[in-house]
Amino acid sequence: MDFETTTTAGGIIATSHRSIPTKLRKGSFSLSTLGIRNVVEHIPSLNMRRLRQEKYIFLSILLSMNIAIFHMSMDMSKYYWIILPIYFLRPLTDFIEILAILIAYPIRRANSRKPQIPETLESLVYLLPCYNETSAELINSLNSLAEQKQVDAHKQAIFIVCDGRCKGTGMTKTTADHLAQDIIERPSSMLIPAAYTSWDGSQMDVEILQGEFRGLPVFCIIKAQNRGKRDGIILVRSFLHKFNQRRTHPSTGILTPRLFALATEFLTKSSLASVEYVVGMDADTRFDHECVFNLMQTVREGDQVVGASGYVLADPTTSEPYSLSYLYQNAEYTIGQHRRRLRQDLTSRKVTCLPGCCQLLRVTENTCGDGVLGQFGYHPTDKDGLFRTIRSMMSEDRDHVCLVLRENANVEVRQCLRARAFTSVPQSFMVFLCQRRRWTLGPITSDVLLVARKTTGWVERLSAAASTVDWAVTLSLAFSQWFHTSDPKIGMCLFALGMFRNIWNLSIAFVSCRSLKEAIHYVIGAMMCIFFGQYVGVAVVIYSLYHLDDFRWGKTRTVSDDSSKRK
């Protein structure tokens, strides 16, 4: 890396980003021949030939299994002992989960725990990772943070991690340039070489921007190279935990002393003596006005509650409210959060997924310590197998919380349906498939681990097994229904279980929707899920299997061609 001569140890300081010479501002770091792999999208060095062989072996086994199941379904009387458990596993699991919700909900309501408000109000840090979002998306997200209600008395700060210098299709500036030139107010800048050790073991150069946004102090880390969302999450969570421990003089871990001192000085100048909570959101998401307060109230129910998930909905302001894509995905989001995740919250109080776009974590050793982050930050190598690589590259929302729950049997992770967040959803079918590929393969690997883990409860084990098996036999189940004739009693049982699930899905409109318009949107989308969900699921499975060894974001976050040419 080539740098201008520094005036202080470790960086170049300027009072304003605009005062930095153009050569430094637009070309802060010269890029090596890593090219697109490092600048545009982080892809680890993997043995792709071996992974592709593993993919073909797995597909051969999976396809053979589906053909065998399809063949056996043609002779139900002979193979009923194999086919019936497969047919009934998913519907029965749904029935058990919904029944558990109906039983547990009134019990939890009658024995609800009141939030314990401390004498000294907690401090909050908002963590906003970004990559190639537009200025409008970033401002939309930041505005929602600045407009949070009932948290004015709390000390707050925003940490933004910009993953490289990229711009999306149609953008005239990179996301980093938008932050520095258009969004962060009164920014000052510093370039720090080898500021921290990224999750792949390399030394990362960064540009630090400090300023504010609508009165909230902002600390922005612009990485010279893309290392993925997980890398930025680990960086900030690790710093916050060590910041809380600074009086015991702990090791600065992956941060260099220079970066740690700079970030510590920023927080102390912002009047944050410690950080109790880190609130995660995505740069294409906006929070409801009381989202953060409601998340905080959930975690306040006890020290054992170390995290809370918000209620994520499709954003009607970034989509056409009556478009098929919005209606379907909005209902899909709602149904998913009123089934397995709600059952987890009401029964075990151990939710196994905290969506990155809306979550709150208590900053403790259990969630942000070196132990859990060291496991969470495992970087795949060329010696790792296909599914270990998938787990590292596609499952950060579930991987972290599953590790926390595995290592700490007494902690709770909750869901808060009052904490609403609205996120942009794909508008084209190909982008939808790319997104669902990541959302399918990552959670499936986590479910396999939940099934195998000794401490997993029987309902959670059943749910994880049902999800895994249902995904594995999707193709055979989808095609066999058109070719075989089942016993009328079996058909009636499956119909009854399906109707029970559909009635539950439609009834969500009465407890979740806040307006008639919102209810109409949901019911239309839920009907689309009922009639077309299976076929969409088949398309997602086929696409995911075809791209099983593809670890890129694909069309979910496309970048312009000249992003890789920036020097």
C-alpha positions as CSV (number, residue, x, y, z in Angstrom):
1,M,0.0,0.0,0.0
2,D,1.2,3.5,-0.8
3,F,0.5,6.4,1.5
4,E,1.4,10.0,1.7
5,T,3.8,11.0,4.4
6,T,1.9,11.1,7.7
7,T,1.9,14.0,10.1
8,T,1.1,11.8,13.1
9,A,1.9,8.3,14.0
10,G,-0.5,6.0,12.2
11,G,-2.6,8.4,10.1
12,I,-3.3,11.5,8.2
13,I,-5.5,14.0,10.0
14,A,-7.6,16.7,8.4
15,T,-10.3,18.9,9.9
16,S,-12.6,18.2,7.0
17,H,-12.9,15.5,4.4
18,R,-13.2,18.1,1.8
19,S,-9.8,19.5,2.8
20,I,-8.0,16.3,1.9
21,P,-6.3,16.5,-1.5
22,T,-8.2,14.8,-4.3
23,K,-5.4,12.3,-4.7
24,L,-5.9,11.1,-1.2
25,R,-9.7,11.4,-1.0
26,K,-10.5,9.4,-4.2
27,G,-7.5,7.1,-4.1
28,S,-6.9,6.6,-0.4
29,F,-5.3,3.2,-1.0
30,S,-3.7,1.8,-4.1
31,L,-5.1,-1.6,-4.9
32,S,-3.1,-4.7,-5.8
33,T,-3.9,-7.3,-8.3
34,L,-6.6,-8.8,-6.0
35,G,-9.0,-6.9,-8.4
36,I,-12.6,-7.6,-8.3
37,R,-12.3,-10.4,-5.7
38,N,-11.2,-8.0,-3.1
39,V,-12.7,-4.7,-4.2
40,V,-16.1,-5.6,-5.5
41,E,-16.9,-8.8,-3.6
42,H,-15.0,-10.7,-1.1
43,I,-14.5,-14.4,-2.2
44,P,-12.1,-16.4,-0.1
45,S,-9.3,-18.5,-1.6
46,L,-11.0,-21.8,-2.0
47,N,-10.3,-25.1,-3.7
48,M,-13.2,-24.6,-6.1
49,R,-12.4,-27.8,-8.0
50,R,-12.8,-29.9,-4.9
51,L,-15.9,-28.0,-3.8
52,R,-17.4,-28.5,-7.2
53,Q,-16.8,-32.2,-6.9
54,E,-18.4,-32.3,-3.5
55,K,-21.4,-30.4,-5.0
56,Y,-21.8,-33.0,-7.8
57,I,-21.5,-35.9,-5.3
58,F,-24.1,-34.3,-3.1
59,L,-26.4,-33.5,-6.0
60,S,-26.1,-37.1,-7.2
61,I,-27.1,-38.4,-3.8
62,L,-29.9,-35.9,-3.4
63,L,-31.3,-36.5,-6.9
64,S,-31.2,-40.3,-6.4
65,M,-33.0,-40.0,-3.1
66,N,-35.7,-37.8,-4.7
67,I,-36.1,-40.3,-7.6
68,A,-36.4,-43.2,-5.1
69,I,-39.0,-41.3,-3.1
70,F,-41.0,-40.4,-6.2
71,H,-40.9,-44.1,-7.3
72,M,-42.0,-45.3,-3.9
73,S,-44.8,-42.8,-3.8
74,M,-46.3,-44.5,-6.9
75,D,-46.8,-47.7,-4.8
76,M,-48.0,-46.3,-1.5
77,S,-49.4,-49.6,-0.2
78,K,-45.9,-51.1,-0.3
79,Y,-43.8,-48.2,0.9
80,Y,-46.2,-46.4,3.2
81,W,-43.8,-46.8,6.1
82,I,-41.3,-44.6,4.3
83,I,-43.6,-42.2,2.4
84,L,-46.1,-41.3,5.1
85,P,-43.5,-40.0,7.6
86,I,-42.1,-37.8,4.8
87,Y,-45.5,-36.6,3.8
88,F,-46.6,-35.8,7.4
89,L,-43.4,-34.5,8.9
90,R,-43.7,-30.9,7.8
91,P,-47.5,-30.5,8.3
92,L,-47.4,-32.2,11.7
93,T,-44.5,-30.0,12.7
94,D,-46.4,-26.9,11.7
95,F,-49.4,-28.1,13.6
96,I,-47.3,-28.7,16.8
97,E,-45.7,-25.3,16.5
98,I,-49.0,-23.4,16.0
99,L,-50.5,-25.4,18.9
100,A,-47.6,-24.6,21.1
101,I,-48.0,-20.9,20.3
102,L,-51.7,-21.0,21.1
103,I,-51.0,-22.7,24.5
104,A,-47.9,-20.7,25.5
105,Y,-49.2,-17.3,24.5
106,P,-51.8,-16.9,27.3
107,I,-49.5,-18.4,29.8
108,R,-46.7,-16.0,29.0
109,R,-49.2,-13.1,29.0
110,A,-50.4,-14.1,32.5
111,N,-46.8,-14.4,33.8
112,S,-45.2,-11.6,31.9
113,R,-42.0,-10.0,33.2
114,K,-41.8,-6.3,33.6
115,P,-38.8,-4.4,32.2
116,Q,-36.3,-3.4,34.8
117,I,-35.2,0.2,34.2
118,P,-31.7,0.9,35.6
119,E,-30.9,4.0,37.6
120,T,-28.3,5.0,35.1
121,L,-29.8,4.7,31.6
122,E,-28.0,2.4,29.1
123,S,-25.9,3.7,26.3
124,L,-26.5,2.6,22.7
125,V,-24.4,2.1,19.6
126,Y,-26.1,1.7,16.3
127,L,-24.1,-0.5,13.9
128,L,-24.8,0.1,10.2
129,P,-22.8,-2.0,7.7
130,C,-23.0,-0.9,4.1
131,Y,-21.6,-1.9,0.7
132,N,-23.0,-0.2,-2.4
133,E,-26.2,1.4,-1.1
134,T,-27.4,4.6,-2.6
135,S,-27.4,8.0,-0.8
136,A,-31.2,7.8,-0.5
137,E,-31.1,4.4,1.1
138,L,-28.5,5.5,3.6
139,I,-30.3,8.7,4.5
140,N,-33.5,6.8,4.9
141,S,-31.9,4.4,7.4
142,L,-30.1,7.2,9.3
143,N,-33.2,9.3,9.5
144,S,-35.1,6.5,11.1
145,L,-32.3,6.3,13.8
146,A,-32.4,10.0,14.4
147,E,-36.2,10.0,14.8
148,Q,-36.3,7.2,17.4
149,K,-38.7,8.1,20.3
150,Q,-38.3,7.5,24.0
151,V,-34.5,7.1,23.8
152,D,-33.5,10.8,23.9
153,A,-32.2,10.4,27.5
154,H,-29.8,7.6,26.4
155,K,-26.3,8.3,25.2
156,Q,-26.2,7.2,21.5
157,A,-23.7,7.0,18.7
158,I,-23.6,5.5,15.2
159,F,-20.9,3.2,13.8
160,I,-20.9,2.8,10.1
161,V,-18.7,0.2,8.4
162,C,-18.4,0.7,4.6
163,D,-17.2,-2.4,3.0
164,G,-14.8,-1.1,0.3
165,R,-15.4,1.6,-2.3
166,C,-18.1,0.3,-4.6
167,K,-21.1,1.8,-6.3
168,G,-24.2,0.1,-7.4
169,T,-25.6,0.1,-11.0
170,G,-26.6,3.7,-11.9
171,M,-24.7,5.3,-9.1
172,T,-22.4,8.2,-9.9
173,K,-20.5,8.0,-6.6
174,T,-19.4,5.2,-4.4
175,T,-21.2,4.6,-1.1
176,A,-18.0,5.8,0.7
177,D,-18.0,9.0,-1.3
178,H,-21.7,9.6,-0.5
179,L,-21.0,9.2,3.2
180,A,-18.0,11.5,3.2
181,Q,-19.4,14.2,0.9
182,D,-23.1,14.2,1.2
183,I,-24.3,12.5,4.4
184,I,-22.0,12.8,7.4
185,E,-22.1,16.4,8.7
186,R,-18.8,18.2,9.3
187,P,-16.6,15.2,8.7
188,S,-13.0,14.9,9.6
189,S,-10.8,12.2,8.1
190,M,-7.9,10.0,9.0
191,L,-6.2,7.3,7.0
192,I,-4.8,4.4,9.1
193,P,-2.7,1.7,7.4
194,A,-3.0,-1.9,8.8
195,A,-5.7,-0.7,11.2
196,Y,-7.0,-4.1,12.2
197,T,-6.8,-7.8,11.3
198,S,-9.7,-8.8,9.1
199,W,-11.3,-12.2,9.5
200,D,-9.2,-13.7,6.7
201,G,-6.0,-12.8,8.6
202,S,-4.9,-9.9,6.4
203,Q,-4.1,-6.4,7.6
204,M,-6.9,-3.9,6.6
205,D,-6.2,-0.3,5.8
206,V,-9.1,2.0,6.6
207,E,-10.2,5.6,6.3
208,I,-11.9,6.9,9.5
209,L,-14.6,9.6,9.2
210,Q,-15.9,11.4,12.3
211,G,-18.8,13.7,12.3
212,E,-22.5,13.6,13.1
213,F,-25.9,13.1,11.5
214,R,-28.8,15.1,12.8
215,G,-27.2,15.5,16.2
216,L,-26.0,11.9,16.5
217,P,-22.2,11.4,16.6
218,V,-21.0,9.2,13.7
219,F,-17.8,7.1,13.5
220,C,-17.5,5.7,10.0
221,I,-14.9,3.1,9.0
222,I,-14.3,2.8,5.3
223,K,-12.3,-0.3,4.5
224,A,-9.9,-0.3,1.6
225,Q,-11.1,-3.7,0.5
226,N,-14.3,-5.7,0.7
227,R,-14.2,-8.4,3.4
228,G,-17.9,-9.0,3.7
229,K,-20.5,-8.0,6.3
230,R,-19.4,-10.5,8.9
231,D,-15.9,-8.9,9.0
232,G,-17.3,-5.5,9.9
233,I,-19.7,-6.9,12.5
234,I,-16.9,-8.7,14.2
235,L,-14.7,-5.5,14.2
236,V,-17.3,-3.3,15.9
237,R,-18.6,-5.9,18.4
238,S,-15.1,-6.8,19.4
239,F,-14.2,-3.1,19.9
240,L,-17.3,-2.3,22.0
241,H,-16.7,-5.2,24.4
242,K,-13.1,-4.2,24.8
243,F,-14.1,-0.6,25.2
244,N,-16.2,-1.6,28.2
245,Q,-13.2,-3.5,29.6
246,R,-10.6,-0.7,28.9
247,R,-10.0,0.0,32.6
248,T,-8.6,-3.5,33.1
249,H,-6.2,-2.9,30.2
250,P,-7.2,-5.8,28.0
251,S,-5.6,-6.7,24.7
252,T,-7.0,-4.7,21.9
253,G,-7.5,-8.0,20.0
254,I,-7.9,-7.6,16.2
255,L,-7.7,-3.8,16.5
256,T,-4.4,-2.0,16.4
257,P,-3.8,0.3,19.5
258,R,-4.1,3.3,17.1
259,L,-7.6,2.4,15.9
260,F,-8.7,1.3,19.4
261,A,-7.5,4.6,20.9
262,L,-9.2,6.7,18.1
263,A,-12.6,4.8,18.5
264,T,-12.3,5.1,22.3
265,E,-11.7,8.8,22.1
266,F,-14.7,9.2,19.9
267,L,-17.0,7.4,22.3
268,T,-15.7,9.2,25.4
269,K,-16.1,12.6,23.7
270,S,-19.7,11.6,22.8
271,S,-20.2,11.0,26.6
272,L,-20.5,7.2,26.4
273,A,-18.6,5.8,29.4
274,S,-19.7,2.3,28.4
275,V,-21.9,0.6,25.8
276,E,-24.6,-1.6,27.1
277,Y,-26.4,-2.4,23.8
278,V,-25.4,-2.6,20.1
279,V,-28.3,-2.2,17.7
280,G,-27.8,-3.7,14.3
281,M,-29.5,-2.6,11.1
282,D,-28.9,-2.8,7.3
283,A,-28.5,0.2,5.1
284,D,-31.6,-0.6,3.1
285,T,-33.8,-0.7,6.3
286,R,-35.7,1.9,8.3
287,F,-36.9,1.5,11.8
288,D,-40.4,2.3,13.2
289,H,-40.2,5.3,15.5
290,E,-40.3,3.2,18.7
291,C,-38.4,0.2,17.3
292,V,-35.3,0.6,19.4
293,F,-37.2,1.4,22.6
294,N,-39.3,-1.8,22.2
295,L,-36.2,-3.9,21.6
296,M,-34.6,-2.4,24.7
297,Q,-37.7,-3.1,26.8
298,T,-37.5,-6.7,25.8
299,V,-33.9,-7.1,26.8
300,R,-34.6,-5.3,30.1
301,E,-36.7,-8.2,31.2
302,G,-33.7,-9.8,32.8
303,D,-29.9,-9.9,32.6
304,Q,-30.2,-13.4,31.1
305,V,-31.7,-11.8,28.0
306,V,-28.7,-11.1,25.7
307,G,-30.5,-10.3,22.4
308,A,-33.8,-9.4,20.8
309,S,-35.0,-9.7,17.3
310,G,-37.3,-7.1,15.7
311,Y,-40.3,-7.6,13.5
312,V,-39.2,-7.2,9.9
313,L,-41.6,-6.2,7.1
314,A,-41.3,-5.3,3.5
315,D,-41.1,-1.6,3.0
316,P,-44.1,-0.2,1.1
317,T,-42.2,3.1,0.5
318,T,-39.5,1.4,-1.7
319,S,-41.9,-0.9,-3.5
320,E,-45.2,-0.6,-5.3
321,P,-47.6,-1.5,-2.5
322,Y,-49.8,-3.6,-4.7
323,S,-47.1,-5.2,-6.8
324,L,-46.9,-9.0,-6.7
325,S,-43.3,-8.9,-5.4
326,Y,-44.2,-6.7,-2.5
327,L,-47.4,-8.5,-1.5
328,Y,-45.9,-12.0,-1.7
329,Q,-42.7,-11.1,0.2
330,N,-44.4,-9.0,2.8
331,A,-46.7,-12.0,3.7
332,E,-43.8,-14.4,3.6
333,Y,-41.9,-12.3,6.1
334,T,-44.9,-12.0,8.4
335,I,-45.8,-15.7,8.3
336,G,-42.2,-16.7,9.0
337,Q,-42.0,-14.5,12.1
338,H,-45.3,-15.8,13.4
339,R,-44.4,-19.5,13.3
340,R,-41.1,-20.9,14.3
341,R,-39.5,-17.7,15.7
342,L,-42.7,-16.9,17.7
343,R,-42.8,-20.4,19.0
344,Q,-39.2,-20.2,20.1
345,D,-39.8,-16.9,21.9
346,L,-42.9,-18.2,23.8
347,T,-41.6,-21.6,24.8
348,S,-37.9,-21.9,25.2
349,R,-37.1,-18.1,24.8
350,K,-34.2,-19.1,22.6
351,V,-34.8,-17.5,19.2
352,T,-32.2,-19.0,16.8
353,C,-32.1,-16.1,14.3
354,L,-31.5,-12.4,14.9
355,P,-31.9,-10.7,11.5
356,G,-29.1,-8.4,10.8
357,C,-31.5,-5.7,9.6
358,C,-33.2,-5.3,13.1
359,Q,-31.6,-6.7,16.2
360,L,-30.3,-5.6,19.6
361,L,-27.5,-7.4,21.5
362,R,-26.3,-6.8,25.0
363,V,-22.6,-6.2,24.9
364,T,-21.2,-8.9,27.1
365,E,-18.6,-11.7,27.0
366,N,-21.3,-14.1,25.9
367,T,-22.2,-12.1,22.8
368,C,-19.1,-10.0,21.9
369,G,-16.2,-11.7,23.7
370,D,-13.2,-13.2,21.9
371,G,-14.4,-16.7,22.4
372,V,-17.7,-16.4,20.5
373,L,-16.4,-14.0,17.9
374,G,-13.4,-16.2,17.3
375,Q,-15.8,-19.0,16.4
376,F,-18.2,-16.7,14.5
377,G,-15.2,-15.2,12.6
378,Y,-13.9,-18.5,11.3
379,H,-12.8,-17.8,7.7
380,P,-13.1,-20.7,5.3
381,T,-9.9,-22.1,3.8
382,D,-9.1,-24.3,0.8
383,K,-9.2,-27.3,3.1
384,D,-12.8,-26.8,4.2
385,G,-15.7,-28.8,2.8
386,L,-18.7,-27.4,0.9
387,F,-21.1,-27.0,3.8
388,R,-18.6,-25.6,6.2
389,T,-17.8,-22.9,3.6
390,I,-21.6,-22.2,3.2
391,R,-22.0,-21.8,6.9
392,S,-19.2,-19.2,7.0
393,M,-20.3,-17.3,4.0
394,M,-24.1,-17.3,4.1
395,S,-25.3,-17.6,7.6
396,E,-24.2,-14.7,9.8
397,D,-27.7,-14.0,11.2
398,R,-28.1,-17.5,12.6
399,D,-24.6,-18.6,13.0
400,H,-23.7,-16.1,15.7
401,V,-26.8,-16.6,17.8
402,C,-26.6,-20.4,17.5
403,L,-23.0,-20.2,18.8
404,V,-24.1,-17.9,21.7
405,L,-26.9,-20.4,22.7
406,R,-24.6,-23.4,22.3
407,E,-21.9,-21.9,24.6
408,N,-24.3,-20.4,27.2
409,A,-27.2,-22.6,28.2
410,N,-28.8,-20.1,30.6
411,V,-29.1,-17.1,28.3
412,E,-32.2,-16.0,26.4
413,V,-32.7,-14.6,23.0
414,R,-36.1,-13.0,22.4
415,Q,-38.4,-11.8,19.7
416,C,-40.2,-8.4,19.9
417,L,-43.1,-8.1,17.5
418,R,-43.6,-4.5,18.7
419,A,-40.2,-3.5,17.3
420,R,-41.0,-3.0,13.6
421,A,-38.5,-2.5,10.9
422,F,-39.1,-2.1,7.1
423,T,-36.7,-3.4,4.6
424,S,-36.4,-3.1,0.8
425,V,-37.3,-6.3,-1.0
426,P,-36.2,-7.6,-4.4
427,Q,-38.2,-6.4,-7.3
428,S,-37.2,-8.9,-9.9
429,F,-37.5,-12.7,-9.7
430,M,-33.8,-13.3,-10.3
431,V,-32.8,-11.0,-7.5
432,F,-35.3,-12.7,-5.3
433,L,-33.8,-16.1,-6.1
434,C,-30.3,-14.9,-5.4
435,Q,-31.4,-13.6,-2.0
436,R,-33.4,-16.7,-1.1
437,R,-30.4,-18.9,-2.1
438,R,-28.4,-17.3,0.7
439,W,-31.4,-17.4,3.1
440,T,-31.9,-21.1,2.3
441,L,-28.4,-22.7,2.3
442,G,-27.1,-20.9,5.4
443,P,-30.1,-21.7,7.7
444,I,-30.2,-25.3,6.4
445,T,-26.6,-25.9,7.6
446,S,-27.5,-24.3,10.9
447,D,-30.6,-26.6,11.2
448,V,-28.4,-29.6,10.7
449,L,-26.2,-28.5,13.6
450,L,-29.3,-27.9,15.7
451,V,-30.5,-31.5,15.0
452,A,-27.1,-32.9,16.0
453,R,-26.6,-30.7,19.1
454,K,-27.3,-32.6,22.3
455,T,-28.7,-29.6,24.2
456,T,-31.4,-28.9,21.5
457,G,-34.9,-29.3,22.9
458,W,-37.2,-31.9,21.3
459,V,-39.6,-29.4,19.6
460,E,-36.6,-27.4,18.2
461,R,-35.0,-30.6,17.1
462,L,-38.2,-31.6,15.3
463,S,-38.6,-28.2,13.7
464,A,-35.0,-28.2,12.5
465,A,-35.3,-31.8,11.2
466,A,-38.6,-31.0,9.4
467,S,-37.0,-27.9,7.7
468,T,-34.0,-30.0,6.6
469,V,-36.0,-33.0,5.3
470,D,-38.6,-30.8,3.7
471,W,-35.9,-28.9,1.8
472,A,-34.1,-32.2,0.8
473,V,-37.3,-33.8,-0.6
474,T,-39.0,-30.7,-2.1
475,L,-38.6,-31.9,-5.7
476,S,-40.0,-35.4,-5.1
477,L,-43.0,-34.1,-3.1
478,A,-43.8,-31.4,-5.7
479,F,-43.8,-33.8,-8.6
480,S,-45.3,-36.9,-6.9
481,Q,-48.6,-35.2,-6.0
482,W,-49.5,-35.0,-9.7
483,F,-48.9,-38.7,-10.4
484,H,-50.0,-40.8,-7.5
485,T,-53.4,-41.4,-5.9
486,S,-53.3,-41.6,-2.2
487,D,-55.7,-43.2,0.2
488,P,-58.7,-40.8,0.8
489,K,-58.1,-40.9,4.6
490,I,-54.5,-39.9,4.1
491,G,-55.5,-37.1,1.7
492,M,-58.1,-35.9,4.2
493,C,-55.6,-35.8,7.1
494,L,-53.1,-33.8,5.0
495,F,-55.9,-31.5,3.8
496,A,-57.0,-30.9,7.4
497,L,-53.4,-30.1,8.6
498,G,-53.0,-27.8,5.6
499,M,-56.2,-26.0,6.3
500,F,-55.2,-25.6,10.0
501,R,-52.0,-24.0,8.9
502,N,-53.7,-21.7,6.3
503,I,-56.3,-20.5,8.8
504,W,-53.5,-19.7,11.2
505,N,-51.7,-17.8,8.5
506,L,-54.7,-15.8,7.5
507,S,-55.6,-15.1,11.2
508,I,-52.3,-13.2,11.6
509,A,-54.0,-10.3,10.0
510,F,-56.2,-9.8,13.1
511,V,-53.3,-9.6,15.5
512,S,-50.5,-8.1,13.4
513,C,-51.8,-5.5,11.0
514,R,-52.3,-2.0,12.3
515,S,-54.6,-0.7,9.6
516,L,-57.2,-1.9,7.1
517,K,-54.8,-1.2,4.2
518,E,-52.1,-3.2,5.9
519,A,-54.5,-6.1,6.5
520,I,-55.6,-6.1,2.8
521,H,-52.0,-6.2,1.7
522,Y,-51.2,-9.1,4.0
523,V,-54.3,-11.2,3.2
524,I,-53.7,-10.9,-0.6
525,G,-50.1,-11.9,0.0
526,A,-51.0,-14.7,2.3
527,M,-53.4,-16.1,-0.4
528,M,-50.5,-15.9,-2.9
529,C,-48.3,-17.9,-0.5
530,I,-51.0,-20.5,-0.1
531,F,-51.6,-21.1,-3.8
532,F,-48.1,-20.4,-5.2
533,G,-45.7,-20.8,-2.3
534,Q,-44.9,-24.4,-3.2
535,Y,-43.9,-23.6,-6.7
536,V,-41.8,-20.6,-5.6
537,G,-40.2,-23.0,-3.1
538,V,-39.4,-25.5,-5.9
539,A,-37.8,-22.7,-8.0
540,V,-35.7,-21.6,-5.0
541,V,-34.5,-25.1,-4.3
542,I,-33.5,-25.7,-7.9
543,Y,-31.7,-22.4,-8.1
544,S,-29.9,-23.0,-4.8
545,L,-28.8,-26.5,-5.8
546,Y,-27.5,-25.3,-9.1
547,H,-25.5,-22.5,-7.4
548,L,-24.5,-24.6,-4.4
549,D,-20.8,-23.8,-4.9
550,D,-21.3,-20.1,-5.7
551,F,-20.5,-17.9,-2.6
552,R,-21.1,-14.5,-4.2
553,W,-24.0,-12.3,-3.5
554,G,-25.0,-12.6,-7.1
555,K,-27.7,-10.1,-8.3
556,T,-28.7,-9.2,-4.7
557,R,-26.1,-6.4,-4.6
558,T,-24.8,-5.7,-8.1
559,V,-22.0,-3.2,-8.6
560,S,-21.1,-1.1,-11.6
561,D,-18.3,-2.2,-13.9
562,D,-16.0,0.6,-13.0
563,S,-16.0,-0.2,-9.3
564,S,-13.3,-2.7,-9.7
565,K,-11.2,-0.2,-11.6
566,R,-10.9,2.3,-8.8
567,K,-7.3,2.9,-7.7
